[in-house]
C-alpha cells in the first residue's frame, strides 16, 4: 500500500469514527476501493466489531456500509475478477436483519465519537492524538442543554493547541476550562499535550457527570500510570473565586491558562463570564486566556469583546485560519460559519522602582 493510499484510508477512518455524514466522507477512487487488500483494510478498521473498541452506532454503520457497497458495485467491471468482500457483505446482511432504532431515535441516543488530531514530531514523523467521547448527536439534548455535544469552536481550538505554536500554551501548564461541555479540550490537554494539571468545569451538573464518563473512557484507553488527572467541578460564572479553592478542590495551584470554546453565544451570560475572567486575572496577573467562538451572531460576539475592553483586557486575534473542508485531516468541522480564536491577557501595572 503506497503512502497516498494509506493517508486517504486514515482520513476515511477518522471521518467514520467522528460520525461524519457518509455523503461528506472522502472515499478512495473506485480502482483503489475494489482492491481486495483495501476492502480487507476497510473491514478491519471500520466494521470489525472485535477490533474497534468504541464503534459508531449500528444505524450509522449501516448507512456508511450501504454507501460503500453501492460504490463497490459501481466499480465492478467484471464480477468474476472484481469481487466484493464476503466480510463486508456478511456485515451488511447482519445489520439489515437487526432490529435497529429509527434514525430519529438513534440521534437522540448517546454515541461514541472519536476526534483525531494530527501530530508531527520533531523528526517530522506523523502521529495521531485521539480523544473518544460519549456524546449526544442532537443539537439540544433531552435535558435541554447543548453541553453534551462537541461544537466546532472546540475542534478548532483543539487543533490550534495540538499545533507546534499552540502547544506552548498547554505544555507543563495548569489548565482550567470553562463551559467544558463534553470535556474534549481538557482531555486532549491532559492525555496528549503535556498539561501539568487540568480542571474541566461547566455550570450544569449533568454535563459535569458526562465529562467524568468521558475522562474514564480516555483514562482506560491510554493505559498510562503517570497520566495527568483531569479534575471536574460545577462552576457558575460571576461568583468570587478563592485561591485556596484550587489546592483544596482541584488538586492544583491557580491556573496558567483558561480555555473556553463556544461560551459567548448568549448575551445574557457574557457579563458573568467576563466577571469570572476578571477573578482569574486577580489570582494570576500573568494568566493567558484562549477563547474560541463560532461567530453565528456578530453583534453578540462584539458584546463580549466590548465587555473585555471595558475591563481593560488586551485582545489579540490568533492567526489560525480555518482549513477548507477538503483539506482537513482531522478533526473535521464545517467552515460555512466563521470561527475565531482570541488570546486575552491583562496588562500588568508597571513596577515603581522608587517605591522602596
Secondary structure, 3 states (H helix, E strand, C coil): CCHHHHHHHHHHHHHHHCCCCHHHCCCCCHHHHCCHHHHHHHHHHHHCCCCCCCCCCHHHHHHHHHHHHHHHHHHCCCCCCCCCCHHHHHHHHHHHHCCCCCHHHHHHCEEEEEEEEEEECCCCCEEEEEEEEEEECCCCCCCCCCCCCCCHHHHHHHHHHHCCCHHHHCCCCEEEEECCCCCHHHHHHHHCCCCCEEEEEECCHHHHHHHHHHHHHHHHHHCCCCCCCEEEEECCCCCCCCHHHHHHHHCCCCCCEEEEECCCCCHHHHHHHHHHHHHHHHHCCCCEEEEEEECCCHHHHHHHHHHHHHCCEEEEECCCCCCCHHHCCCCCCCCCCCEEEEEEEECCCCCCCCCC
